[in-house]
């Protein structure tokens, strides 16, 4: 199944995998008319039936309702690409060498209005 399918196309694919609207209705314990209304009116599967339909048809929940089940993000890189590693230490009053630093404002520091 394509990655860029709309929820409507995924619902149609689920009906196809189930065999018919009636078969999908049995999976969801609703009437065939309800399935017809989903296809004709709302164009998407109601949230309470997504997991049942995924289990029965193999159509991904991410395709059926991407608003509720977004596609998982790829795993994070093992390489650190965040803030400077000494920022937390400086915020706690410790410099790179592990020495304590004064966070007091000296009398020589000019006060500037922000």
N, C-alpha and C positions, 0 to 999 in steps of 0.2 A: 504494500500500500504506500502511496506517495506521502512524503513528509508535509507537503503544503496543501493537504486536503482541507476543505472547509468542514465545519461540523455537519452541515447538510449532506455533503458528499459522504462523510463517514457514516451518517445515519442510513443513507441509501445502501452503503456497502454492508452495514450490519443486517439490514433487511435481506439483502442478497445472500449473505452468509447463513442467515437463519433459514432461508428457503422461501419465505413469504411474509407478508405483513401479519398474517394469522399466527405463524410460527413465532415471530418476534413478540406478538401480543401474549402468547402462552408463556414465553420466557419471563415477561414482565408482569404476568397475572393481570392483564388489562384486556379490553376488547380490541378487536381489529380496527374498529372505528377510531379508537384513541390513537393507535399507531398511525392511521391515515391522517388524523388531525395534526400529529407531530410533524409529519412530512409536508402536508399542505399549508399549515398555518404558521407554526412556530419555527419550522425548519431546523429544530434541534431536539435532542432527547432530553426529557426532564432529568434533573440531577439525581433523583432517587432511584433511577433505573440504570445508571451508567455502569456500575460495577457488575450487575447481573448480566448486562448485555456484553460487556467485555469478556466475562468468564465464559459465556455461552458461544460467542461468535469469534472471539479473538481480535475484534476491532479495538484498538487501543483507547483507553479513557482519555488520553491526551488529544486524540483526534476527535472523539465524540464531544467532549466539553473542555476545550483548552482554557476557557475562562475559570474553570474550577480546578482542573488538573493540568497545570502548565507543564511543558516539556522540561525534564530535569536538566539542570545546567551541567556542563562538563565538569569533571573533577578539577579541583584547584591545583595549580602548579605547586610542585614541592619547593620551588625556589621562592624565597621571600622577596616580595616586591612592594612592601608596605612602607611605613614611615621609617625614619632614621632610627637605628636600634638603640641609640643613646637618648632619645627624646624622653622616654619614661624616666630614666635615671635623672636627667636634668630637671624634669618636672618635680622630682622628689628631692632636689637639692644636692645631687651627687654629680660630679664631673666625670669625664672619661676614665680618669685614673682611680676612681673610687673615692676621691677626696670629697669631703663635705664642702659645699660652697654656700656662701651667704646669699640669701634671696632678699635681704633687706635692701632698701633703696639708699644709696649713699647720698650724702649731702651735696655731692658734686653733680648728681644726676638732675638734669633739667626736667621740670614737669611740663608736659605739653598737653594742651586741651585737645580732646578727640572730637 
